[in-house]
Amino acid sequence: MPDNPAPRGGQVFTRPSAMPEQPRRLLCIFDGGDAPGYSSVASALAEEGIRRGYEVWAATEGFRSLTNDATSEPRFERLVLDRTDAYLLLAQGVPARSMARRVLDPGSDFRSERYLGFHKVENRLLAAGTFRKQKFTHLVCVGGNGTFEGCKAFGEALGHSFPMGFINVSVDNDVAGDRAIGFYTGVEAGATVARGLYDDAFTHRRIYLLEMMGNRSGRHALHCGVAARAHLILLPFFRFPDEVLFEIAEALQKSHYALVVIAEGYEEQRRKRDRPGLSASAFFKLQLEAYGLRDLPTRRVVAEPFSRYIRGVRPAFVDVSASYVKVSLLLDAFDQGKTEVMPFLLAAHDVGTRPFNAISREDRVERAFLPLLDRFGLPTFRSWIREHFTAEGTSL
């Protein structure tokens, strides 16, 4: 393969003569799974970027737009704030979108879900060629941990020669040292669903086994379950011995109603091997049935499947404000000559930026939540948790 592959890259969009030329051209790449707040970040990047003298652009399909795997044209859209500016650009053949009123939109117009083709070096080199061809000068990648890894790899393909940053948007909150935009909204929406099932269980005498987001750490399922006052919460890395499963089944069999929250990654490998296609909640129901739990006419046991509804809700204002703070921090860092940084926001006075080499994936959940996993008071369950997940090396 040649050292400098020739990308197709789509049409090169120049600046219309009727609009002032800006020497800084910022490309925003949105990738990864959907999460509340993508549009909030896009609006913040447009507003703050334009105010600081950037031309702001968005890739319409994430990393894919910069490669020959792009599936639609245009590959890039100019982000503006005023409809008049958008009309002016469109009239001159430049794709444009007004972001002035998009701050609370659910979902995102600009994103690609985990574009696996970016794992290939040749595609990253093609993307670097497209980036240069389009005369972009700055790069911001927006998404979760997978997008962050893609951003770092793209920086290598670009020879670390352009200012670049990463903004953490994810329901999973799996990047260490930051609260992801979308996490708080996801907990609010998820706990609302969970609490609704809790009250329905009380009214109709049901045991709900509710599957929620959480492939690795289960942080979303944990926080939603605690907030909704679930009777039991199961995290992805739990592999219960017989005595714990028997104790849980016995407690539920004696209950008139209950809510159990189960992270979607629970027993994932075993399910793939023994029960392909079965959801985590349905699998747990089968496990409990083997230890005596019965679905009775007077008290139903219902396995509720995972729903992607939570990922598509409108962002809460707390995540909108976080979007603007993080964008402001990142563009300040660019003004100071910094590159390859992530803005973080943990609390009102715990904000700043971290260099890429100081950022890691975080798949553990907080140990302070250990006593809140179980409201039945199950001694064997609690003992098993203490023995396996309280040491620093194995903590939740």
C-alpha positions as CSV (number, residue, x, y, z in Angstrom):
1,M,0.0,0.0,0.0
2,P,1.4,3.5,-0.8
3,D,2.6,5.7,2.1
4,N,0.1,8.4,1.2
5,P,-3.1,6.8,-0.1
6,A,-5.3,9.0,-2.2
7,P,-8.7,9.5,-0.4
8,R,-11.8,10.2,-2.4
9,G,-12.9,12.5,0.5
10,G,-16.0,14.0,-1.2
11,Q,-16.3,17.5,-2.5
12,V,-14.0,20.2,-1.0
13,F,-16.2,23.0,0.3
14,T,-14.6,26.4,0.2
15,R,-15.7,29.4,2.1
16,P,-18.3,31.6,0.2
17,S,-17.1,35.0,-0.7
18,A,-20.0,36.6,1.0
19,M,-18.9,35.3,4.4
20,P,-15.7,36.3,6.2
21,E,-12.8,33.9,5.8
22,Q,-11.7,32.2,9.0
23,P,-8.1,30.7,9.2
24,R,-9.2,28.0,11.7
25,R,-11.4,25.2,10.5
26,L,-12.7,22.9,13.2
27,L,-14.0,19.4,12.3
28,C,-16.3,17.7,14.9
29,I,-16.6,13.9,14.7
30,F,-19.4,12.2,16.6
31,D,-19.1,8.4,17.0
32,G,-20.1,5.6,19.3
33,G,-23.5,4.5,20.6
34,D,-26.3,7.0,21.0
35,A,-26.5,9.0,24.2
36,P,-28.4,12.1,25.4
37,G,-26.3,15.2,24.8
38,Y,-24.8,14.7,21.4
39,S,-26.8,17.5,20.0
40,S,-26.1,19.7,23.0
41,V,-22.3,19.3,22.4
42,A,-22.8,20.0,18.7
43,S,-24.7,23.2,19.6
44,A,-22.0,24.2,22.1
45,L,-19.2,23.6,19.6
46,A,-21.0,25.6,17.0
47,E,-21.8,28.5,19.3
48,E,-18.4,28.7,21.2
49,G,-16.4,27.9,18.1
50,I,-18.0,30.6,16.0
51,R,-17.6,33.1,18.8
52,R,-13.9,32.4,18.9
53,G,-13.4,32.7,15.2
54,Y,-13.6,29.1,14.0
55,E,-15.4,27.7,11.0
56,V,-17.2,24.7,12.5
57,W,-17.9,21.6,10.5
58,A,-19.4,18.2,11.4
59,A,-18.7,14.8,9.8
60,T,-22.1,13.5,8.9
61,E,-21.2,9.8,9.6
62,G,-18.5,10.0,12.2
63,F,-15.0,8.6,11.3
64,R,-16.7,6.8,8.3
65,S,-17.1,10.1,6.5
66,L,-13.4,10.5,6.1
67,T,-12.9,7.1,4.5
68,N,-14.0,5.4,1.3
69,D,-16.6,3.5,3.4
70,A,-18.8,6.7,3.5
71,T,-22.3,5.8,2.5
72,S,-23.8,9.2,1.9
73,E,-23.1,12.7,0.6
74,P,-22.4,15.3,1.8
75,R,-19.8,14.0,4.1
76,F,-19.4,17.2,6.0
77,E,-21.8,20.0,7.0
78,R,-21.0,23.5,8.1
79,L,-22.5,24.4,11.5
80,V,-23.9,27.9,11.9
81,L,-26.2,29.6,14.4
82,D,-28.4,31.8,12.2
83,R,-30.8,30.4,9.6
84,T,-29.9,33.3,7.3
85,D,-26.3,32.1,7.3
86,A,-27.4,28.6,6.6
87,Y,-29.5,29.8,3.6
88,L,-26.6,31.8,2.2
89,L,-24.3,28.8,2.4
90,L,-26.9,26.4,0.9
91,A,-27.5,28.8,-2.0
92,Q,-23.8,28.6,-2.8
93,G,-23.7,24.8,-2.7
94,V,-22.2,24.5,0.8
95,P,-24.0,22.0,3.1
96,A,-25.0,23.9,6.2
97,R,-27.1,23.5,9.3
98,S,-28.3,26.0,11.9
99,M,-27.7,24.8,15.4
100,A,-29.2,27.7,17.3
101,R,-32.3,25.8,18.6
102,R,-30.9,22.2,18.6
103,V,-29.5,22.2,22.1
104,L,-32.2,20.0,23.6
105,D,-32.6,17.6,20.6
106,P,-32.5,13.9,21.4
107,G,-30.1,11.8,19.4
108,S,-27.7,13.3,16.9
109,D,-27.7,14.1,13.2
110,F,-24.0,13.5,13.0
111,R,-22.7,10.2,14.2
112,S,-21.8,6.6,13.2
113,E,-22.2,3.7,15.7
114,R,-18.9,2.2,16.3
115,Y,-17.4,2.3,12.8
116,L,-15.2,-0.9,13.0
117,G,-13.4,0.0,9.7
118,F,-11.4,2.5,11.6
119,H,-9.5,-0.3,13.2
120,K,-7.7,-0.7,9.9
121,V,-4.5,1.4,9.5
122,E,-5.2,2.0,5.8
123,N,-8.6,3.6,6.6
124,R,-7.0,5.9,9.2
125,L,-4.4,7.0,6.7
126,L,-7.2,7.6,4.2
127,A,-9.0,9.7,6.8
128,A,-5.9,11.7,7.5
129,G,-5.6,12.5,3.8
130,T,-9.2,13.6,3.7
131,F,-8.7,15.8,6.8
132,R,-5.8,17.6,5.0
133,K,-7.6,17.8,1.7
134,Q,-10.6,19.5,3.4
135,K,-8.1,22.0,4.9
136,F,-9.3,21.3,8.5
137,T,-7.0,22.8,11.2
138,H,-8.5,21.4,14.4
139,L,-10.3,18.2,15.4
140,V,-12.7,17.4,18.2
141,C,-14.0,13.8,18.7
142,V,-17.2,13.3,20.6
143,G,-18.3,9.9,22.1
144,G,-17.4,7.3,24.7
145,N,-14.4,5.2,25.3
146,G,-14.4,3.6,21.9
147,T,-14.5,7.0,20.2
148,F,-11.6,8.1,22.4
149,E,-9.5,5.2,21.2
150,G,-10.4,6.1,17.6
151,C,-9.4,9.7,18.3
152,K,-6.0,8.6,19.6
153,A,-5.4,6.4,16.6
154,F,-6.4,9.1,14.3
155,G,-3.9,11.5,15.9
156,E,-1.2,9.0,15.1
157,A,-2.3,8.8,11.5
158,L,-2.2,12.6,11.4
159,G,1.3,12.6,12.8
160,H,0.1,14.5,15.9
161,S,0.4,17.7,13.7
162,F,-3.1,19.2,14.4
163,P,-4.7,20.4,17.7
164,M,-7.2,17.8,18.8
165,G,-9.5,17.1,21.7
166,F,-12.1,14.6,23.0
167,I,-15.4,15.3,24.7
168,N,-16.9,12.4,26.7
169,V,-20.5,11.6,25.9
170,S,-21.9,8.3,27.1
171,V,-24.6,6.7,29.1
172,D,-22.1,4.2,30.3
173,N,-19.7,6.8,31.9
174,D,-16.7,4.5,31.2
175,V,-13.9,7.0,31.0
176,A,-12.0,7.6,34.2
177,G,-11.8,11.0,35.8
178,D,-14.9,12.6,34.3
179,R,-18.7,12.5,34.4
180,A,-19.9,11.7,30.9
181,I,-22.4,14.0,29.3
182,G,-25.5,11.8,29.1
183,F,-24.9,9.9,32.2
184,Y,-27.1,11.9,34.5
185,T,-29.9,12.1,31.9
186,G,-29.6,8.3,31.4
187,V,-29.9,7.7,35.2
188,E,-33.0,10.0,35.4
189,A,-34.7,8.3,32.5
190,G,-33.7,4.8,33.5
191,A,-34.7,5.2,37.1
192,T,-38.1,6.6,36.0
193,V,-38.7,3.4,34.0
194,A,-37.5,1.2,36.9
195,R,-39.6,3.0,39.5
196,G,-42.7,2.7,37.3
197,L,-42.2,-1.1,37.2
198,Y,-41.6,-1.1,41.0
199,D,-45.0,0.6,41.6
200,D,-46.7,-1.7,39.0
201,A,-45.2,-4.7,40.8
202,F,-46.6,-3.4,44.1
203,T,-50.1,-2.8,42.6
204,H,-50.4,-6.1,40.7
205,R,-48.2,-8.5,42.8
206,R,-45.5,-9.0,40.3
207,I,-41.7,-9.7,40.4
208,Y,-40.1,-7.7,37.6
209,L,-36.6,-8.8,36.4
210,L,-35.6,-5.6,34.5
211,E,-32.7,-5.6,32.2
212,M,-30.8,-2.3,31.9
213,M,-27.7,-1.0,30.1
214,G,-24.4,-2.2,31.4
215,N,-22.0,-4.4,29.4
216,R,-19.0,-4.2,31.6
217,S,-19.2,-2.2,34.8
218,G,-23.0,-1.8,35.1
219,R,-22.7,1.7,36.4
220,H,-25.9,2.8,34.7
221,A,-27.9,-0.2,36.0
222,L,-26.4,0.3,39.5
223,H,-27.3,4.0,39.8
224,C,-30.8,3.5,38.3
225,G,-31.5,0.5,40.6
226,V,-30.4,2.4,43.7
227,A,-32.4,5.5,42.8
228,A,-35.6,3.4,42.0
229,R,-35.1,1.4,45.3
230,A,-34.8,-1.9,43.5
231,H,-34.8,-4.9,45.8
232,L,-31.8,-6.4,44.1
233,I,-29.2,-5.3,41.6
234,L,-27.0,-7.6,39.5
235,L,-23.9,-6.3,37.8
236,P,-22.3,-7.8,34.6
237,F,-19.3,-9.5,36.3
238,F,-21.4,-11.4,38.9
239,R,-21.2,-15.3,38.5
240,F,-23.3,-16.6,41.4
241,P,-22.6,-19.9,43.1
242,D,-25.5,-22.3,43.8
243,E,-26.0,-21.2,47.3
244,V,-26.5,-17.5,46.3
245,L,-28.9,-18.3,43.5
246,F,-30.9,-20.5,45.9
247,E,-31.0,-17.7,48.5
248,I,-32.2,-15.2,45.9
249,A,-34.9,-17.6,44.6
250,E,-36.1,-18.3,48.1
251,A,-36.4,-14.6,49.0
252,L,-38.3,-13.8,45.8
253,Q,-40.6,-16.8,46.2
254,K,-41.7,-15.4,49.6
255,S,-42.2,-11.9,48.2
256,H,-45.5,-10.4,47.2
257,Y,-43.7,-8.1,44.8
258,A,-40.2,-7.1,43.8
259,L,-38.0,-5.3,41.4
260,V,-34.7,-6.8,40.3
261,V,-32.4,-4.7,38.1
262,I,-30.0,-6.8,35.9
263,A,-27.2,-5.3,33.8
264,E,-27.3,-6.4,30.2
265,G,-23.8,-8.0,30.4
266,Y,-24.8,-10.4,33.2
267,E,-23.5,-13.9,32.3
268,E,-22.9,-12.8,28.8
269,Q,-20.3,-15.5,27.9
270,R,-22.4,-18.3,29.4
271,R,-25.5,-17.1,27.6
272,K,-23.7,-17.0,24.3
273,R,-22.5,-20.5,24.8
274,D,-25.6,-22.2,26.3
275,R,-28.5,-19.9,25.4
276,P,-27.7,-17.8,22.3
277,G,-30.0,-15.0,21.8
278,L,-31.5,-15.1,25.3
279,S,-31.6,-11.8,27.2
280,A,-29.9,-11.3,30.6
281,S,-33.3,-11.0,32.4
282,A,-34.7,-14.1,30.7
283,F,-31.6,-16.1,31.6
284,F,-31.7,-15.0,35.2
285,K,-35.4,-16.1,35.3
286,L,-34.4,-19.5,34.1
287,Q,-31.6,-19.7,36.8
288,L,-34.1,-18.8,39.5
289,E,-36.7,-21.3,38.3
290,A,-34.0,-24.0,38.7
291,Y,-33.8,-23.1,42.3
292,G,-37.5,-23.0,43.1
293,L,-38.9,-19.6,41.9
294,R,-42.4,-20.1,40.4
295,D,-44.6,-17.9,38.2
296,L,-47.9,-18.1,40.1
297,P,-51.4,-17.0,39.0
298,T,-51.5,-14.7,42.1
299,R,-47.9,-13.4,41.6
300,R,-46.3,-13.2,38.2
301,V,-42.6,-13.3,37.5
302,V,-41.9,-11.1,34.4
303,A,-38.5,-10.8,32.6
304,E,-38.4,-7.4,31.0
305,P,-36.0,-7.1,28.1
306,F,-33.5,-4.3,27.6
307,S,-34.8,-1.2,25.9
308,R,-32.8,1.4,23.9
309,Y,-35.4,4.1,24.8
310,I,-33.1,5.5,27.4
311,R,-30.4,6.3,24.9
312,G,-32.8,8.4,22.8
313,V,-34.3,10.8,25.4
314,R,-33.8,14.5,25.4
315,P,-30.8,15.6,27.5
316,A,-31.5,17.1,30.9
317,F,-30.4,20.6,31.5
318,V,-27.6,19.4,33.8
319,D,-26.0,17.7,30.8
320,V,-26.6,20.7,28.5
321,S,-24.7,22.9,31.0
322,A,-21.9,20.3,31.2
323,S,-21.7,20.4,27.4
324,Y,-21.1,24.1,27.3
325,V,-18.6,24.0,30.2
326,K,-16.6,21.2,28.6
327,V,-16.5,22.9,25.1
328,S,-15.4,26.2,26.7
329,L,-12.6,24.4,28.6
330,L,-11.5,22.6,25.5
331,L,-11.4,25.7,23.3
332,D,-9.5,27.6,26.1
333,A,-7.0,24.8,26.0
334,F,-6.6,25.2,22.2
335,D,-6.0,28.9,22.7
336,Q,-3.3,28.1,25.2
337,G,-1.5,25.8,22.6
338,K,-2.6,22.5,24.2
339,T,-3.5,19.5,22.2
340,E,-4.7,15.9,22.7
341,V,-6.7,16.9,25.8
342,M,-10.1,16.0,27.3
343,P,-12.1,18.5,29.3
344,F,-13.5,17.0,32.6
345,L,-16.2,18.0,35.0
346,L,-16.7,16.1,38.2
347,A,-18.1,18.8,40.5
348,A,-18.5,22.6,40.6
349,H,-14.9,23.2,41.5
350,D,-13.4,20.0,40.1
351,V,-13.0,20.9,36.4
352,G,-10.2,21.2,33.9
353,T,-8.5,19.3,31.1
354,R,-6.5,16.0,31.1
355,P,-4.0,15.0,28.5
356,F,-4.8,11.9,26.5
357,N,-2.0,9.9,28.1
358,A,-3.6,10.4,31.6
359,I,-7.0,9.0,30.5
360,S,-8.0,5.4,31.0
361,R,-11.1,3.3,30.7
362,E,-13.0,2.8,34.0
363,D,-15.1,-0.3,34.3
364,R,-15.5,-0.5,38.1
365,V,-18.3,1.0,40.0
366,E,-18.2,2.7,43.4
367,R,-17.6,0.5,46.4
368,A,-19.8,2.9,48.5
369,F,-22.8,1.4,46.7
370,L,-22.1,-2.2,47.9
371,P,-24.6,-2.1,50.8
372,L,-27.3,-0.9,48.4
373,L,-27.3,-3.8,46.0
374,D,-29.6,-5.9,48.2
375,R,-32.7,-4.7,50.1
376,F,-33.8,-8.2,51.2
377,G,-30.9,-8.6,53.7
378,L,-29.5,-11.7,52.1
379,P,-26.6,-12.9,54.3
380,T,-25.0,-15.3,51.7
381,F,-25.3,-12.8,48.9
382,R,-23.7,-10.0,51.0
383,S,-21.0,-12.3,52.2
384,W,-20.2,-13.3,48.7
385,I,-20.0,-9.7,47.6
386,R,-17.6,-8.8,50.5
387,E,-15.3,-11.7,49.7
388,H,-15.1,-11.0,46.0
389,F,-15.5,-7.3,45.4
390,T,-14.3,-5.2,48.3
391,A,-10.5,-5.4,47.9
392,E,-8.8,-2.7,45.9
393,G,-7.9,-5.0,43.1
394,T,-11.4,-6.5,42.7
395,S,-13.6,-3.7,44.0
396,L,-16.8,-2.8,42.1
